[in-house]
């Protein structure tokens, strides 16, 4: 039995009433993340991290393997100046689980959130570690 609800974290609030498919922009190492779709997860913590990493002043970020069920996420550069992100609660109906990550789902059509929660970024920075100067430089050389 799959999840009953999915989450989507966003640095911006909705314009309109639906999340519309957009082009994924992950690295070429994971082509499944480069589809035109609405991406979501069954993990609230992961959706919040994705919202934080999407803030305009964030240099970049990475999400590693889950360690004993815990999220391993890193932000490169500094924490965002932005105060809030938005957590959208989504129905599962149009989503398909991706092969690359059992916690990731994609819908190829627009999705209307069940509800949206405004989240204070500072309350969730504990979910991320901050990359060192060298790690940030290495990330920029590879992806920037």
N, C-alpha and C positions, 0 to 999 in steps of 0.2 A: 504494500500500500504506500503510495507516494504522499508527498506533503499536502496539507490542506490549504496552505497559504504560501505565497512567495513574497520576497522583499526586493526592492530596487532602491538603491541610494543615489541621490542626485545632489549636486552642488547648487542647482537652481530649482526653484519651484516650477510647477507645471504652468505652461501657457496653454490654456484651453482645459479640456477635461480628460485627455488621454495621453499616455506615453506613446509616442510614435516610433516606429523602427528607425534606427540610425545605423550608420556604418560603424562597425566595431573597428577599433584602431590598435589592437594588440600587436605584438611583434609577429613577424613571419614565422617564428618558432611554433606558434599555435594558430594555424590558419582557421580553426573552428571558431576562434574568437574574432574573426574579421568579417563575419556575416552581417547582412543588413537585417537587424532585428531589435527587439526589446530584450535585454538581458536581465535576468533575475536570479535569485538564490533562495534556498530554503534556510539559510543562515542569516539571522538578523545582524550579527557582528560583521560578517563579510559585506553585507549591503552598506552598512555604516562606513566601513573602511573605504569602499569604492566611492561613496559620496565624498568623503574627505579627500581622497586622492584626486578627485575630479575638480577640486577648487582651482581657480585660475592662477594663483600664485604658488602652486605646488610644482616643483621641478619634475618630480616623477615618483614612482612607487613600484613595489613588487610584492607579490603574494607568493610565498613558498608553500611547501608541503605542510599539511596539518600535522602538528606534533601532539600526539596523545589527545587528539580531538580539538586542540587549540589552534587558533589562527596564527600563522607566522607572517606578519605583514610589516613592511618597512617603507618609510617615507624618505625621499631624498631631497636635500635642501633643508628648509625650515618648515615648521608647522604653518598652516595657512593663517592669514590674517582674518579671513572670513569667520563670522561668528556662528552661523547656522548652516546645516544641510537639511535635506528633506528625505524622509524615509517613506516610501510608498508601499502599501500593503496591496498585493495583487492576487486576483483569482488565478488558479492554476490551469483553467480550462484550455487555453490556446498554447500553453508552453510545452516544449519537449526538452527532456534532459539531454545535455551534451555528453559526448563521449570522453572529453578531456578532463572533466571534473564532475563528480557525482553530485556536487552541490550547485552546479550551474545549469540554468535553464534558459531557453530562448523561444520567443514568440515572433513569428514573421508578420504579424498584423498588430495594429494598435491595441493597446490594453488600457482599460479604464480602472484606475485604482479603487479599491474598496474604501480606503482612507489614506490620509497623508499625515505624517507626524513631523513637526519641526523639531530638529535635534540640535542641542548645543554641542558644537565641536569639542570644546574644552572638556566636556564630560566623558568623551570617548577616545581621547588621545592615548590612553593607556593601551588601546588595542594595537598601536603602532610603535615600532622602535624607529629611532632616527638614524639614518645611515651616516657613517663617518664621512669626513671630507674625501677620503680616498674612494670609498664605496660610491659616493655621489659622482665623483669624477669618472670612475669606471662605468657607471650607469649611463652618464651623458655621452661618453665615447662610444658606447654600444648602441644606444637608442636615441640619443638626443640629436 
